[in-house]
Every structure is written in C-alpha cells, then in structure tokens.
Amino acid sequence: MRIDNTRRYTGDLVNLSQGLISRDIFTAQDIYDDELERIFARSWLFVGHESQVPEREDYILSRMGEESVIFNRDRNGKLHVFLNNCRHRGMRVCRYDKGNSRKFMCPFHAWTFSDLGELIAVPKLDTGYHNELDRSQWGLIEARVYSYRGYVFACWDADTPDFESYLGDLRFYLDDYCELPDGSYGEWEAFGGIMKWKMPCNWKFGAENFSGDYYHNPSHASVDQVILSPAGSKGRHTYDDVTKAREAWKLNICITPEGHTSRGQLFKDDYDYLPTYQEMAVVEDYFRDCYARRQEKLGEKARWFGHGGTIFPNVSYSNGVQSMGTWHPSGPHETETWRIFLAPKAAPDEVKNVLRHYVIRYQGPSGLTEQDDMENWGSSHEGSRGTIARRYDYHYGMGMGYEQKAWPATWLGGEVYATEDVSEQNQRAYYTRWAADMDIPPNIDRIDPAKTATKTTLAAE
C-alpha cells in the first residue's frame, strides 16, 4: 500500500466514531493513486445503457476510472467492454465517441482488432515477426460485463463478487429506478447523447452529495424561486408539490457493507394522483394513465417514491426524469462528469420532448441545479487544499446518535431510517465502505442502543 503517513494508519482519515473525515482524502495524490488500484480496479463500474448500442457492431466510448473503454455490441449481439488500448504501444484503437464497426485499427502501427476483441491483423507479421507472434494472446483486454435491466456495468477484477451480490439490498431501489412509469419493466432509451463536463473537485464530492445530502438545499434557493418543474409551479422537481400532500415517511437507506445508498418517500395509503405535467393534455394523460396502471400492478409497493442514490463507488441515479451521473476521476483535483438521460421508448413524442426540455434546464452543464452543485463542490475542494485548512477535519456527524431505525414496510431493503429532517448517515455509510476498500481502519464505535432508546420513537410508531 502506498499510504505511509503515520496519521493515515490510525483511522483518523475516516473517524466515524466522532463523525470526522480528513480533508486529505480529497486532495492527497497518494490516496488518489490507491483509489485507482483498490476501488476502481476492483468495483463494478457503470459504462452505459444498452440503448446506446442498439444494433450489432454499434459501439460507444466509455470510461472506467481514468481509462477509456470501448462498450460495444458485437456482430453476434453480445455486449463487451474492452480497454481502448493497443497491446503494442498503448495507442487508442478507437478515437470516435460512437459508431458502428466490425474492427478497430490502431492508427500508430495498424494492429487491428475485431469487434470480438481478437487481434486479426498485424503489419509485417511474416517479414518482421517471422510468423512467431501468437495473435491469440494479444487481443484487447476485456472486462467482465453485466447488464442489469439494460444498465451495463463492468469490472476488471475476477475475484470481485458477481454484480447482483455486489448490489446487495440496493436491488429493490434499483429495480424501482428501472421501472417504467406504469410500474412494468420495459425499454428505456438514452436521448441527447452523453453530457460531459469537467469540474475542479475530487470525484467523491458528487458521489457523496447524491448519496443523500438533503442539507444542501439552501444553495438551490434561487433555483427554487423560478418555474423549473414541469408541473408549472416554482421549484426544481417534478414531484415537489405533488408529494408534499401525500408523504407519510421520508427515508434514508444505507446499504451496508456494500456502501450503496438510496433515499425517497413512502406515501400514505389513501393518496391519489395529483397533476404533475400540465404543459399539454397528451402528456398529462400519459402520466395519469401510467399512475393508474402502476397502482394496479404494484399495490402496496406503489407507495414507495424513490429520489435516487449512489451505487458505490461513483455512479448516481436520479428518479423522476431518469438520469445516471458518473463521477469519473481525473486526478485528485478534477472530476469529469458524464450524465445520460433516459425516456420510456414507447412514450409519445410529446412526452419525450417535455422530459428533454426539463432536463436541459434542471441537470447537466446547462441545468440550473447542477450549476449550483458545481459551484459548491469546486469551492469545497479549494477549501480542502489550503495549508491551514487541511489541518482541520470535516464534520460528518449530523444525526449521529439520533438514527431512527424504521420498518414502515417489510419489503424495503437495507438499513432503513426515518429522517425527521436531515442527517448524514448515508454519507457515513458511503465512507465506511470507502475506508474498507482502502484498507484504512474507519475507527467506528458501535452506538449503545440503551443510550438512544428514547430517540427512536418514530420508528416504533
């Protein structure tokens, strides 16, 4: 392990017994180098959606950690993820963001690979290599691939558990995210390409924020004063006014020890549909019909309304208008964010247009909310680097000792907590997993239930 600073072995990097985290984890180069080895080389990472490679021989370029990968569907329809790296001198064998091809040729020395990853052509194989190069041993480096309801993840490490084991109890919440508006499972399609932009901050700021940071809402106060929601009212979200009238529980979900998180609401038993999309009748009719079919199909489980969360380590999913935001590491001081948006493939064009216009003004580099976030995280990262500032830990202790375990529905997965207001328990769960993967003692003390028995009345009601 590269980390050799004495302080880093004491557990003070992530000291969750006190709710403290060192600023070093966002800025130190040696810690970042270890993250690439210990986290990104061993985790299941999101690479794209099947709708981005709908036809045989389609491909897009994606990323895993700092490295470029080719995500493609081969001539036989099988999905692959290849390191975009020639085995001869490391040149990218594909330099287009997307396309359709049966082969990828390195522009440096023309080694050529098939869409199955095989090395199929080498210049001067006879006169230069004297036919002694075994091409079967020099194909593209391929990752393990798993498609979960159309969302494709890849992993380099053969010893990492299969994706569904890696997912653990988050499965319920990811299934909810993958449902069409009517509660069924069907085809989603990514639209508008991949939005990509760089931010001057460490990759973990975005990942932890989407884990469950309701506390940062004051930074969006200006956005909340404009009409951003498709409902035609002031506010950012489609569901702002709609859900307030029918909320029974506000919940945080910590998936431990996996480190994934989710957040959302459980509605009252007797709630009914409230107008959500008022821009045109065909859109409102579509979602009203979807609501009725979802109620019929899911019954009691239709009460759950997810807001999103983070799949450890670096992809965050958002419900409402479906999006996947990936926080790609580009050194300790920069993040390259990639975000895709999806719409139900069979939805009317009017519905897709409403969703498209909504995401343009809400998320992505043009979105008002995401611009606030970029300002927050960039300034926070700058505040992590100061000679004096970095001597002082960050406080992650909100709600510590007041965790309110809740089981409002037995079918909810993971460690479910009711939140009277806000807390940072999801962030603490995220960094517990981070510390475990980095082999850094997280210094966590178990909370004595006897000391908190009087603080869990909500869970018992």
C-alpha positions in Angstrom: 0.0 0.0 0.0 1.4 3.4 -1.0 0.0 5.3 2.0 2.8 5.6 4.5 1.9 8.6 6.6 1.6 7.6 10.2 -1.7 9.5 10.7 -3.3 7.6 7.9 -2.9 4.3 9.7 -4.6 5.5 12.9 -8.1 5.6 11.5 -8.3 9.4 11.6 -8.8 9.6 7.9 -12.3 8.3 8.4 -13.1 8.6 12.1 -16.8 7.8 12.2 -16.9 7.3 15.9 -16.7 11.1 16.1 -18.2 11.9 12.7 -14.9 13.3 11.3 -13.3 12.9 7.9 -9.9 14.2 7.0 -9.7 16.7 4.1 -6.7 14.6 2.9 -9.0 12.0 1.3 -10.0 14.6 -1.3 -6.6 16.1 -2.1 -3.6 13.7 -1.4 -2.1 12.2 -4.5 -1.0 9.0 -2.8 -4.5 8.4 -1.5 -5.9 9.0 -5.0 -3.4 6.6 -6.5 -4.5 4.0 -4.1 -8.2 4.6 -5.0 -7.5 3.7 -8.6 -5.9 0.4 -7.5 -8.1 -0.5 -4.6 -11.5 0.9 -5.6 -11.8 1.5 -9.4 -9.8 -1.6 -10.4 -12.0 -3.9 -8.2 -15.5 -2.4 -8.3 -18.4 -2.8 -10.7 -18.5 0.5 -12.7 -21.3 1.9 -14.8 -20.3 2.1 -18.5 -23.6 2.8 -20.3 -27.1 1.7 -21.3 -27.9 -0.9 -23.9 -30.0 1.6 -25.9 -26.7 3.4 -26.6 -25.6 0.4 -28.7 -28.9 -0.9 -30.1 -27.6 -2.6 -33.2 -25.0 -5.2 -33.8 -21.5 -3.7 -34.3 -22.6 -0.5 -32.6 -20.1 1.0 -30.0 -19.6 4.0 -27.8 -16.5 5.1 -25.9 -17.0 5.0 -22.1 -14.7 5.2 -19.1 -13.6 3.1 -16.2 -11.6 5.1 -13.7 -9.2 7.2 -15.7 -9.1 4.8 -18.6 -11.0 4.8 -21.9 -13.0 1.7 -22.8 -15.0 0.5 -25.8 -18.5 -0.5 -24.9 -19.9 -2.4 -27.9 -22.4 -5.0 -29.2 -20.6 -7.4 -31.4 -21.7 -9.0 -34.7 -23.5 -11.7 -32.7 -25.3 -9.3 -30.4 -23.1 -9.9 -27.4 -22.0 -7.0 -25.2 -18.4 -6.3 -24.5 -16.2 -3.8 -22.7 -12.7 -3.5 -23.9 -9.8 -1.4 -22.7 -9.3 1.1 -25.5 -5.6 0.4 -25.6 -3.5 -1.3 -28.3 -1.4 -4.1 -26.9 1.6 -3.0 -29.0 2.3 0.6 -27.7 -0.9 1.6 -25.9 -2.4 3.9 -28.5 -6.2 4.2 -28.5 -7.6 1.8 -31.1 -10.8 3.8 -31.3 -11.0 7.6 -31.4 -14.6 8.2 -32.2 -17.2 8.7 -29.5 -19.6 6.3 -31.2 -20.2 4.4 -34.4 -20.7 1.1 -36.0 -17.7 -1.1 -36.9 -16.5 -4.7 -37.1 -12.9 -3.8 -36.4 -10.8 -1.2 -34.6 -7.4 -0.3 -36.1 -4.6 1.3 -34.1 -3.5 4.4 -36.0 0.1 4.1 -34.8 1.2 0.8 -36.2 -2.1 -0.6 -37.6 -2.6 -3.5 -35.3 -6.2 -4.3 -36.0 -8.8 -5.9 -33.6 -12.2 -7.3 -34.3 -15.4 -6.3 -32.6 -14.9 -9.5 -30.5 -11.6 -8.2 -29.3 -9.4 -10.5 -31.3 -6.2 -9.4 -32.9 -6.9 -10.1 -36.5 -4.2 -8.2 -38.5 -0.5 -7.2 -37.8 1.6 -5.5 -40.5 4.7 -7.4 -41.4 3.7 -10.4 -39.5 5.8 -12.6 -41.8 8.8 -10.4 -42.5 9.0 -8.5 -39.2 7.7 -11.1 -36.7 8.6 -14.1 -38.8 5.2 -15.5 -38.1 6.2 -16.1 -34.5 3.7 -13.7 -32.9 0.8 -15.6 -31.4 -2.1 -13.3 -32.2 -4.5 -15.2 -30.0 -2.6 -14.0 -26.9 -2.6 -10.3 -27.9 -6.3 -9.4 -28.2 -7.9 -6.4 -26.5 -8.1 -6.5 -22.7 -11.7 -7.3 -21.8 -13.6 -6.6 -18.6 -16.4 -8.7 -17.0 -19.8 -7.3 -18.2 -23.2 -7.4 -16.6 -26.4 -5.8 -17.9 -29.0 -5.1 -15.2 -32.3 -4.3 -16.8 -30.4 -2.6 -19.6 -27.9 -0.7 -17.4 -24.5 -2.1 -18.2 -21.7 -2.4 -15.6 -18.2 -3.8 -16.0 -15.4 -4.9 -13.6 -11.7 -5.8 -14.2 -11.2 -8.0 -11.1 -12.0 -11.7 -11.4 -12.3 -12.0 -7.6 -15.0 -9.3 -7.2 -18.4 -10.9 -6.4 -20.9 -11.0 -9.3 -22.9 -7.8 -9.9 -26.1 -8.8 -8.1 -24.1 -9.9 -5.0 -22.2 -6.6 -5.2 -25.5 -4.8 -5.4 -26.9 -6.4 -2.3 -30.0 -4.9 -0.8 -29.9 -1.9 -3.2 -31.6 -4.2 -5.6 -35.1 -3.1 -4.5 -34.3 0.5 -5.1 -32.5 0.0 -8.4 -35.4 -2.1 -9.6 -37.7 0.8 -8.6 -35.5 3.2 -10.6 -35.6 0.8 -13.6 -39.4 0.6 -13.7 -41.3 2.4 -16.4 -43.8 5.0 -15.2 -46.6 2.3 -15.2 -44.6 0.0 -12.9 -43.6 -2.5 -15.6 -40.2 -3.4 -16.9 -39.7 -2.4 -20.5 -37.4 -0.5 -22.8 -35.9 2.8 -21.8 -33.8 4.8 -24.4 -31.0 7.2 -23.7 -31.5 10.5 -25.6 -29.4 13.6 -26.3 -26.0 11.8 -26.2 -23.7 11.9 -23.2 -23.4 15.2 -21.5 -19.7 15.6 -20.4 -18.0 18.4 -18.4 -15.1 18.9 -16.0 -15.2 20.2 -12.5 -12.3 21.4 -10.3 -13.0 19.0 -7.5 -12.4 15.5 -6.3 -14.8 12.8 -7.6 -16.2 11.9 -4.2 -17.9 15.2 -3.7 -20.6 14.4 -6.3 -20.9 10.7 -5.2 -21.5 11.6 -1.6 -23.8 14.5 -2.4 -26.1 12.2 -4.4 -25.9 9.6 -1.6 -28.3 11.7 0.4 -27.4 15.3 1.0 -30.7 17.0 1.6 -28.9 19.5 3.8 -27.6 21.5 0.8 -31.0 22.7 -0.3 -30.2 26.4 0.7 -27.7 26.5 -2.1 -30.6 26.0 -4.6 -32.8 28.8 -3.1 -32.5 30.9 -6.2 -33.5 28.0 -8.5 -36.5 27.2 -6.3 -37.8 30.7 -7.0 -38.2 30.1 -10.7 -40.6 27.8 -12.5 -38.4 24.9 -13.3 -40.7 21.9 -12.6 -42.9 20.5 -15.5 -45.8 20.9 -13.1 -45.8 24.6 -13.9 -45.0 25.7 -10.4 -42.0 27.1 -8.7 -39.3 24.6 -7.7 -36.8 22.2 -9.2 -38.5 18.9 -9.2 -41.5 17.3 -10.9 -42.6 15.9 -7.5 -42.1 19.0 -5.2 -45.7 20.0 -4.7 -47.1 16.6 -5.7 -45.5 14.6 -2.9 -45.9 17.1 -0.1 -49.6 16.4 0.0 -49.2 12.6 0.4 -45.9 11.9 2.2 -46.1 9.6 5.2 -42.3 8.9 5.7 -39.1 10.5 4.5 -36.5 7.7 4.4 -32.7 7.3 4.0 -31.4 3.8 3.1 -27.9 2.7 3.9 -26.9 -0.5 2.1 -24.1 -1.9 4.4 -21.5 -3.2 4.0 -21.8 -2.6 0.3 -21.8 1.2 0.8 -24.6 1.9 -1.7 -27.3 4.4 -0.7 -30.8 5.4 -1.6 -33.4 8.0 -0.4 -37.0 8.7 -1.0 -40.5 8.8 0.4 -43.2 6.4 1.4 -46.7 7.8 0.7 -49.9 7.5 2.7 -52.3 4.6 2.0 -55.0 6.8 0.6 -53.1 9.1 -1.7 -54.5 9.8 -5.2 -53.0 11.2 -8.4 -52.2 14.9 -8.5 -51.5 16.8 -11.6 -47.8 16.7 -12.5 -47.3 17.6 -16.1 -49.5 20.4 -17.2 -47.8 21.6 -20.4 -50.2 19.7 -22.7 -53.1 17.2 -22.3 -51.4 14.3 -24.0 -48.5 14.4 -21.5 -50.8 14.7 -18.5 -53.0 11.9 -19.8 -50.0 9.7 -20.4 -48.7 10.0 -16.8 -52.2 9.8 -15.3 -52.8 6.5 -17.1 -49.3 5.3 -16.0 -50.1 6.1 -12.4 -53.4 4.1 -12.5 -51.6 1.1 -14.0 -48.8 1.3 -11.6 -51.2 1.3 -8.6 -52.9 -1.8 -10.0 -49.7 -3.6 -10.8 -47.7 -2.9 -7.6 -50.3 -2.5 -5.0 -48.7 -1.7 -1.6 -45.3 -1.2 -3.1 -46.6 1.6 -5.3 -46.4 3.8 -2.1 -42.6 4.0 -2.5 -41.3 7.0 -4.4 -37.5 7.0 -4.9 -35.4 10.1 -5.2 -32.2 8.4 -6.2 -28.9 7.5 -4.6 -25.3 6.3 -5.3 -24.1 2.9 -6.4 -20.6 2.7 -4.8 -18.2 4.0 -5.9 -19.1 6.6 -8.5 -22.4 6.5 -10.3 -25.5 8.2 -9.0 -29.1 7.5 -10.3 -31.9 10.1 -10.2 -35.6 9.3 -10.4 -38.3 11.5 -11.8 -36.6 12.1 -15.1 -34.3 9.1 -15.3 -30.6 10.0 -15.3 -27.3 8.3 -14.5 -24.4 10.6 -13.5 -20.9 9.2 -13.3 -18.2 10.9 -11.4 -15.0 9.9 -13.3 -11.7 10.5 -11.5 -9.2 12.7 -13.4 -6.6 13.2 -10.7 -7.3 14.2 -7.1 -8.3 17.7 -8.2 -10.6 17.2 -11.1 -13.7 15.2 -11.9 -15.1 14.6 -15.4 -18.8 14.2 -15.1 -20.8 12.1 -17.6 -24.6 12.1 -17.5 -27.1 10.4 -19.6 -30.9 10.9 -19.6 -33.5 8.3 -20.5 -37.1 8.3 -21.5 -39.6 5.4 -22.0 -39.0 4.2 -25.6 -42.7 3.7 -26.3 -43.8 7.1 -24.8 -45.4 9.6 -27.2 -43.0 12.2 -28.7 -44.7 14.9 -26.8 -43.8 13.2 -23.5 -40.2 12.8 -24.6 -40.0 16.5 -25.6 -41.3 17.6 -22.2 -38.7 15.4 -20.5 -35.9 16.7 -22.7 -36.7 20.3 -22.1 -37.0 19.7 -18.4 -33.5 18.1 -18.1 -31.9 20.9 -20.1 -33.0 23.4 -17.5 -32.6 21.1 -14.5 -29.4 18.9 -14.8 -26.3 18.7 -16.9 -23.9 21.6 -17.5 -26.8 23.9 -18.6 -29.0 22.9 -15.7 -29.5 25.5 -13.0 -29.4 22.9 -10.2 -26.2 21.3 -11.5 -24.6 24.7 -11.9 -25.2 25.3 -8.1 -23.6 21.9 -7.4 -20.5 22.7 -9.4 -20.0 25.9 -7.6 -20.4 24.1 -4.2 -18.1 21.3 -5.0 -15.4 23.4 -6.7 -15.3 25.7 -3.7 -15.3 22.9 -1.2 -12.4 21.3 -3.0 -10.5 24.5 -3.0 -11.2 24.7 0.8 -9.7 21.2 1.2 -6.3 22.2 -0.2 -5.3 25.2 2.0 -2.2 24.9 4.1 -4.1 25.8 7.2 -7.5 24.5 6.2 -6.3 20.9 5.6 -5.2 20.6 9.2 -8.8 20.5 10.3 -11.3 17.7 9.7 -14.7 17.9 8.1 -17.8 17.3 10.2 -20.0 14.4 9.2 -21.8 14.0 12.5 -25.2 15.3 11.7 -27.8 13.0 13.2 -25.2 10.7 14.9 -26.8 9.0 17.9 -30.3 10.0 16.7 -30.6 7.5 13.9 -34.2 6.4 13.8 -34.4 2.8 12.5 -37.7 2.4 10.7 -39.6 -0.5 9.2 -42.7 1.1 7.7 -42.8 -1.6 5.1 -41.2 -5.1 5.4 -40.5 -5.2 1.6 -38.0 -2.3 1.8 -34.4 -3.5 1.7 -31.2 -2.4 3.5 -30.9 -0.4 6.7 -33.9 1.9 6.6 -34.0 5.1 8.6 -36.7 7.6 9.0 -35.4 11.2 8.9 -37.3 13.8 10.9 -35.4 16.4 8.9 -31.9 15.7 7.5 -28.9 13.6 8.6 -25.5 12.5 7.2 -25.9 8.8 7.9 -25.9 7.9 4.2 -22.6 9.7 3.8 -21.2 7.9 6.8 -22.2 4.5 5.3 -20.6 5.5 2.0 -17.3 6.4 3.6 -17.4 3.2 5.8 -17.2 1.2 2.5 -14.6 3.6 1.1 -12.3 3.1 4.2 -12.8 -0.7 4.0 -11.8 -0.9 0.3 -8.8 1.4 1.0 -7.8 -0.9 3.9 -7.9 2.1 6.3 -9.4 1.5 9.7 -12.6 3.5 9.8 -12.5 3.8 13.6 -16.2 3.2 14.1 -17.7 2.7 17.6 -21.0 0.9 17.9 -23.8 3.1 19.2 -25.1 1.9 22.5 -28.8 1.1 22.0 -29.5 1.9 25.6 -28.3 5.4 25.2 -30.5 6.0 22.2 -33.7 4.1 23.1 -35.6 7.3 23.8 -34.6 8.8 20.5 -36.2 6.1 18.3 -39.9 6.8 18.9 -40.6 7.5 15.3 -39.5 4.0 14.3 -41.8 2.5 16.8 -44.9 4.4 15.9 
